[in-house]
Every structure is written in structure tokens, then in C-alpha cells.
Amino acid sequence: MLRDARAIAQRISEQMEKSNLDALLLTEAGSLMYATGYKIRWGGTLGVVAPDGTVTLICSEFSKDSIADVVDDKFVRIVSYPCWIFIEDYATPGEVKEVQPDPDAIFRIAQSYIPKTSGKPRIGIESQSLNYLQYRFLANAYGEDALINAGPVLREAAAIKTPWEIDVLRRNAKASQTAMHKTAHNTLPGTTMAEIFDMFTKYAVDALPGTTSISHAHTIAHKFTPTTMPGAFEVKLGDLVRLDGGPNGLGYNSDLGRTFAVGGACSDDKREIFEALWAGHQYQLDNIKPGVRMCDIFEGTDRAIKRFGFMNDYGYTRGHYGHSLGCAIGAEEYPFIAPNETRVFEPGMVFCIETPYYSSKHHTYNIEDTILITETGLEPFSSAPHTLFY
């Protein structure tokens, strides 16, 4: 699948123009992935985005060739610097290697690629990923008033997906759904948490050739906290398993949620909670379309769930009922289906709509699907079963 670098560069360029920025300095892995198409695995890399959306990517010589294999050289120029590793191809007579790379080196190099202006340039930065010394370096070089928060520019650019991004996210979602259904069907009483995680990993990789990573945010029975180190706890008949996350491909995420009862049986309270959450999920499917405010969908979803009076008795409350999806390090991206979000749904947005519930007493749940906002309504990339019994 050929990445549409031109369309993404145009998205970034349009938002830079609206914010009157002369350059963007990208330091976060998710932003660098969005702008270049390459997922950075470690630090020491910086992207300088010009007003036309093209990127000068500054990286170590050890990363250069791997990046060049992936990015479109019409929109990404690679500039490399020496590192402590000996590479015969780049060796020069008498070269002295540093023990560790100079953390400011990429910022000094970046200065050469920030467009010259008649006055002080306006530079968008990702301040949350800069340390104090890096921020002071930029402030001393350009003045603090020249450094602008790049967050809104990048969020707005990524909010509407290109056709290529939509295809990738659709493919990832379908693979995640396949992995979840297979995991559910093969989880029996006596299966351990570790075995559930291992099954999901295997089925995810099988379903999505070229998987680059897998998100495991699963919760098992009364253990309502996701873990990166699942143990030997065994599920029993009637326990609920909540699968959340999915395989990520071509640098983009998947994020579905499925809940099932182990052994095809569970208590009445668990079925009732699921039915309430499903009412909220169905409200979203029936009412999300272009022009509808996200806050209105939040309120409607909340009402649909809380029409079941016991949910009020449990004190059920949520900060949001869904989020955008893309290539950020965390799956949850702006904008959110939240009570104060007056933004409307627009064609080209990809959302994860979700109605979760966490409890040690009643176990944990999530009904989460990925949808595309179309010109007339929505296209579901996945379809959650209307039952706890797989």
C-alpha cells in the first residue's frame, strides 16, 4: 500500500498556513510518523517541516538507510550526523567517535533548515517532548515568543484522514476483530491471563501480515487494570474477559474492544450491564453523521446507558465515549466524543466509538468499534457482537 505523502504534506501545510508558522520542529515519534511515514524507535531524530509540508529529517547515520528505504524522497529529505557506531561505509580517516551523541546536535543542524524570514520566524514546537536544555537552546536562538505550541496544528492536520490512511485503518481494524473473535472462541475455563495475551498476539500477527506492534490493554475478570505483564491467574466459568487494543500496521493503530463470558455463561448482573452499554453503542451507530456535534453524541450516549437505572446506582460516569484514531503513540487521539467538544463530525474522520465499564465486583467491559465518517453517515470498519456469549 503506497502512502499518500503528497496528501499528508498538504494537510500539514494548510494548517501551518492558518497558524502563520514558518516551520515545525517535530520531536515526537507519532508526529514524525505522520509527517514522514517512518516510525522512529528511539531518540536523536528531529524533523523540520517547511511551509509546503516537506520534511528535512535529521537522524544518526545508523538510521539513515532504514529510513530511506521507507520514506518518499520527494517529500522527505534525510540529513544524517555521525554516531558512536563504526560503519565502514561512512568511515573517514582520523575520525573520532563520541561516547554518546550530543543531544543538542540535531537542534544545531536544524537551524540550517529553518526557513529564513525578514523578521523573527514563527516555529511550532512539541514542548512536551523537549527537555529543559533543548527548550532553552531554541529560546536563546530565536526568542521565546517565536516558539509556538505545535499541538493544534498537528491535531487538526491529522483529524481528517487521507484515502491511504483510511485504507490502512480499515485493514488494521478488521485484523483486530479477527484476532479478538479467535481469542474469545479459544478462551476456556482454566485459561491463564498469559495464555490469553499469547493467543491474541498469535492471532493478531496471523491476521495482519507486516504487524509492527500490538496493543494489549486487556482486563480479565475482577482484574480491572490493564497490565503489560500478565500472570498465571486462571479464568473460570462465568468470568468476563475484556479485550482491548489490536495489531498496528504500517505505523498506524487499531483499537477495538470486545467482551465475552468464559464458558458461555455469566450472572444476570453482568448481562444487564452489557445490555445498558450496548444501548449506548447502538445510539452512536444510529446518530453519528456529518454535521452532528460530538458533545451531542456524548450526551445521547450517556442518556441511553443511564436509562437503565442501576447504572446510576453504580455511579457510572465517563469522560468521553470515543476518540479519533491514527498513528500516535497512544491510540486515543483528538478529537474526542466529550461533553464540551462542540466540533462536528466531518467526512474523512476515523473514530473509535466505545462504551466501557470497569469493576472488580461486576468485572470489566468494552464495546468498541472503528468507524469512518462518510458524506452521508458512517461506514463501520468492525462490528461488535450484541452478546457476551461467543
C-alpha positions, 0 to 999 in steps of 0.5 A, a space after each residue: 500500500 503506497 502512502 499518500 505523502 503528497 496528501 499528508 504534506 498538504 494537510 500539514 501545510 494548510 494548517 501551518 498556513 492558518 497558524 502563520 508558522 514558518 516551520 515545525 520542529 517535530 520531536 515526537 515519534 507519532 508526529 514524525 510518523 505522520 509527517 514522514 511515514 517512518 516510525 522512529 524507535 528511539 531518540 536523536 531524530 528531529 524533523 523540520 517541516 517547511 511551509 509546503 509540508 516537506 520534511 528535512 529529517 535529521 537522524 544518526 547515520 545508523 538510521 539513515 538507510 532504514 529510513 530511506 528505504 521507507 520514506 518518499 524522497 520527494 517529500 522527505 529529505 534525510 540529513 544524517 550526523 555521525 554516531 558512536 557506531 563504526 560503519 565502514 561505509 561512512 568511515 573517514 580517516 582520523 575520525 573520532 567517535 563520541 561516547 554518546 551523541 550530543 543531544 543538542 546536535 540535531 537542534 544545531 543542524 536544524 537551524 540550517 533548515 529553518 526557513 529564513 524570514 525578514 523578521 523573527 520566524 514563527 516555529 511550532 514546537 512539541 514542548 512536551 517532548 523537549 527537555 529543559 536544555 533543548 527548550 532553552 537552546 531554541 529560546 536563546 536562538 530565536 526568542 521565546 515568543 517565536 516558539 509556538 505550541 505545535 499541538 493544534 496544528 498537528 491535531 487538526 492536520 491529522 483529524 481528517 484522514 487521507 484515502 491511504 490512511 483510511 485504507 490502512 485503518 480499515 485493514 488494521 481494524 478488521 485484523 483486530 476483530 479477527 484476532 479478538 473473535 479467535 481469542 474469545 472462541 479459544 478462551 476456556 475455563 482454566 485459561 491463564 491471563 498469559 495464555 490469553 495475551 499469547 493467543 491474541 498476539 498469535 492471532 493478531 500477527 496471523 491476521 495482519 501480515 507486516 504487524 509492527 506492534 500490538 496493543 494489549 490493554 486487556 482486563 480479565 475478570 475482577 482484574 480491572 487494570 490493564 497490565 503489560 505483564 500478565 500472570 498465571 491467574 486462571 479464568 473460570 466459568 462465568 468470568 468476563 474477559 475484556 479485550 482491548 487494543 489490536 495489531 498496528 500496521 504500517 505505523 498506524 493503530 487499531 483499537 477495538 474492544 470486545 467482551 465475552 463470558 468464559 464458558 458461555 455463561 455469566 450472572 444476570 448482573 453482568 448481562 444487564 450491564 452489557 445490555 445498558 452499554 450496548 444501548 449506548 453503542 447502538 445510539 452512536 451507530 444510529 446518530 453519528 453523521 456529518 454535521 452532528 456535534 460530538 458533545 451531542 453524541 456524548 450526551 445521547 450516549 450517556 442518556 441511553 446507558 443511564 436509562 437503565 437505572 442501576 447504572 446510576 446506582 453504580 455511579 457510572 460516569 465517563 469522560 468521553 465515549 470515543 476518540 479519533 484514531 491514527 498513528 500516535 503513540 497512544 491510540 486515543 487521539 483528538 478529537 474526542 466524543 466529550 461533553 464540551 467538544 462542540 466540533 462536528 463530525 466531518 467526512 474523512 474522520 476515523 473514530 473509535 466509538 466505545 462504551 466501557 465499564 470497569 469493576 472488580 465486583 461486576 468485572 470489566 467491559 468494552 464495546 468498541 468499534 472503528 468507524 469512518 465518517 462518510 458524506 452521508 453517515 458512517 461506514 463501520 470498519 468492525 462490528 461488535 457482537 450484541 452478546 457476551 456469549 461467543 
